[in-house]
Amino acid sequence: VQLVESGGGLVQPGGSLRLACAASRFTFSSYDMSWYRQAPGKERELVASINYSGTNTNYAGSVKGRFTISRDNAKSTLYLQMNSLKPEDTAVYYCKTRWENYWGQGTQVTVSS
C-alpha cells in the first residue's frame, strides 16, 4: 500500500486549498478512506471519512460545512477541498485507509496572514 499526499502549503485565513492523496499498490476502489490531521502539540484527529464508492461521507464538527472529502476511483485519488480556512486548521494532514492502518507521509497546511 502506498499513499502520497500533496497540495499543502501556506494560505491566508479565509482562503482555500485542495489536498490530494494518490493511492497505489492496492485496490483503492474497495477501501473506505479518511483524512486526519495533527497540529503541533496536539493529538492526531479524524477530519473526514468517505466510503469506498463515495456515496457516504462524515466530518468532524470543526470542519463541517467548510471541508469536502471526495474521491476519484478511476484515478485512485482521494481529495480534501478546504474552504474558509482558519489558523486553527494549521496541521499536517494525512490520508489513511479508514479501517486499516495504512498512512501517507502527510502534507503541511499552514493558515496564517
HELIX and SHEET records of a PDB file:
HELIX    1   1 PHE A   28  SER A   30  5                                   3    
HELIX    2   2 PRO A   87  ASP A   89  5                                   3    
SHEET    1   A 4 GLN A   2  SER A   6  0                                        
SHEET    2   A 4 LEU A  17  SER A  24 -1                                        
SHEET    3   A 4 THR A  77  MET A  82 -1                                        
SHEET    4   A 4 PHE A  67  ASP A  72 -1                                        
SHEET    1   B 6 GLY A   9  VAL A  11  0                                        
SHEET    2   B 6 THR A 107  VAL A 111  1                                        
SHEET    3   B 6 ALA A  91  THR A  97 -1                                        
SHEET    4   B 6 MET A  33  GLN A  38 -1                                        
SHEET    5   B 6 GLU A  45  ILE A  50 -1                                        
SHEET    6   B 6 THR A  57  TYR A  59 -1                                        
END                                                                             
